Amino acid sequence: MKSLDNLISKVGNDKVLHFLGGGFICSLVSFVAILQEHGMTPWQQVSAVLIGTIAVFILSLMKEVLADDKTDWYDILASVLGCIPVFASVGLGTWFNVLSL
């Protein structure tokens, strides 16, 4: 727990919240895109996370430009990096699905 507190104190609460928010938005948009289409190949399922990543980038950019006084590109980067666990989870789930066939 101490190492997690040290990590949060180094990167800051704001960046951690951007990372978590970006991952949440990316997962919602990606899973809707995956469930919307029937019969996607495994590569198409994993690639569908790019839709969520693009949505996170656009929303983060709009938030930083419109709502904040100064654009912080590291906040946008932290939000987009939140999509990495979504790529990993969709890839792992797709891999398990292919193995079960």
C-alpha positions in Angstrom: 0.0 0.0 0.0 2.9 2.3 0.8 4.3 1.9 -2.8 0.9 2.8 -4.3 0.8 5.9 -2.1 4.3 6.8 -3.3 3.3 6.4 -6.9 0.2 8.5 -6.5 2.2 11.2 -4.7 4.8 11.2 -7.6 2.3 11.5 -10.5 -0.4 13.4 -8.7 -4.1 12.7 -8.0 -5.1 14.6 -11.1 -3.2 12.3 -13.5 -4.4 9.2 -11.7 -8.0 10.4 -12.1 -7.4 11.1 -15.8 -6.0 7.6 -16.2 -9.0 6.0 -14.4 -11.5 8.2 -16.2 -10.0 7.5 -19.6 -10.0 3.8 -19.0 -13.6 3.9 -17.9 -14.8 5.9 -20.9 -12.7 3.8 -23.3 -14.1 0.6 -21.9 -17.7 1.8 -22.2 -17.3 3.0 -25.8 -15.3 -0.1 -26.8 -17.6 -2.6 -25.4 -20.7 -0.9 -27.0 -18.8 -1.0 -30.3 -17.9 -4.7 -29.9 -21.4 -5.7 -28.9 -23.0 -3.6 -31.6 -21.4 -5.7 -34.4 -22.1 -9.4 -34.7 -19.6 -11.8 -36.0 -16.4 -9.8 -35.6 -13.1 -11.5 -36.1 -10.8 -11.5 -33.1 -8.6 -8.8 -34.7 -11.6 -6.7 -35.3 -12.7 -7.1 -31.6 -9.3 -5.9 -30.4 -9.2 -3.1 -33.0 -12.6 -1.9 -31.8 -10.8 -0.5 -28.7 -9.3 2.1 -31.1 -12.8 3.6 -31.3 -12.8 4.0 -27.5 -9.3 5.4 -27.6 -10.2 8.0 -30.2 -13.3 9.0 -28.2 -11.1 9.4 -25.0 -8.6 11.5 -26.9 -11.3 13.8 -28.4 -13.2 14.2 -25.0 -9.9 14.8 -23.2 -8.8 17.4 -25.7 -12.2 19.2 -25.6 -12.1 19.2 -21.8 -8.6 20.6 -21.6 -9.2 23.3 -24.3 -12.6 24.4 -23.2 -12.8 23.8 -19.5 -9.3 24.5 -18.2 -7.3 27.7 -18.3 -4.2 26.1 -19.7 -4.0 23.0 -21.8 -2.1 20.2 -20.0 -1.0 17.7 -22.6 0.1 15.3 -19.8 -3.6 15.1 -18.7 -4.6 14.1 -22.2 -1.7 11.5 -22.3 -2.8 10.1 -18.9 -6.4 9.7 -20.2 -5.2 7.9 -23.4 -2.9 5.7 -21.4 -6.0 4.6 -19.4 -7.0 2.7 -22.6 -4.1 0.3 -22.3 -5.8 -2.0 -19.7 -8.8 -2.0 -22.0 -6.7 -3.3 -24.9 -5.2 -5.9 -22.6 -8.6 -7.1 -21.2 -10.3 -7.3 -24.7 -7.2 -9.0 -26.1 -7.2 -11.5 -23.2 -10.9 -12.1 -23.5 -10.7 -12.6 -27.2 -7.8 -15.0 -26.8 -9.8 -17.1 -24.3 -12.7 -17.1 -26.6 -10.6 -18.4 -29.5 -9.1 -21.1 -27.3 -12.5 -22.3 -26.2 -13.7 -22.9 -29.8 
